[in-house]
Amino acid sequence: MKDELVNKIATIRRTAMSELTNIADEDAVRELRVKYLGRKGIIQSLLSEMSALPSHVRPEVGKEINELKAFLIEELDKKTKVFLEISREEIIAKGRLDITLPGRYVKPGHRHPLRTTMESIVDIFTGLGFSIYEGPEVETDYYNFEALNVPPEHPARDMHDTFYVEGGLLLRTHTSPVQIRVMEKERPPIFMIAPGAVYRRDSDISHSPMFHQVEGLLVDKDINFGHLKEVLAVFCRKMFGEKRDVRFRPSFFPFTEPSAEVDISCVICQGKGCRICKMSGWVEILGCGMVHPLVFKSVNINPKKYTGFAFGLGIERIAMLIYGINDIRLFYENDMRFLEQF
Ligand code: DAH
């Protein structure tokens, strides 16, 4: 019994040695490891055969088995290392860098024309001492309309085709609600601008359901229409060139009184008359006015003590004038042929 098992161990060792020399790859190493050293492997079955032997011969046979096991582990580990080395060399050889090849050209990106325009507008006003504020794009009826002196059923609501969302909220139709949010928190002097996206149910070559505005508000003691005119005229000349003519035209907004719209001499035809300015020589670029006393009342600022002016301008409109773009939708299509021109 004992000799039989010892012979068997010797045979197994011989077979294993020849199998080891014929190993072709890493998978084969793994297979042999399972075959000999696995839980149901040959070594394990030798050990259980050994337990049937009389106890005095077991140590001798056990030693043989353990030696075989140690031998197998060592040989298999050696093989694993060899194949690991081979595959590492293969990877290096495959990935070898040819430093004489020309580099791959990565096209540098640049800012979107709307962002560039917004940054120029914001830069001019921050240069004049205005600070930047932001407000939510999903607004309440109160901030978007009521606090701005547009009560329910007011006809001025028809000027804004509003997107309503769940819970009685709406997508702000202008950046003016930021005026209210800032005046609720801060006391004059207030010098603020608020750039951001606004939404209206409108879509054609000059209207988009989402577009951008910059709101402005200045509140302090003794602010009058002259201040408004000067600040906005300075803005127009910085934005469109020193030679630009600027005119203020009476208008109406519920949150300002008096209100005006600002036109500049047409940037395309220099005021001679063209398709863009509808032959008038002027293009409208913003709305403005003196803050309505009822707006001050809604934020608890005393209109007898403080006055102020506000304005709102459309970023797309200004970008279209500056770059000579005739379809607002081009801004949002992300067509590289369009964007690469800026
Ligand atoms: N909120 C107005 C609009 O979207 C623009 C505007 C006009 C803003 C006059 C103002 C303002 O602050 O004083 O049409």
Residues whose N, C-alpha, C, O or C-beta is under 5 A from the ligand:
A	BS01	DAH	T173 H174 S176 G216 F253 T256 G287 C288 G289 A310 F311 G312
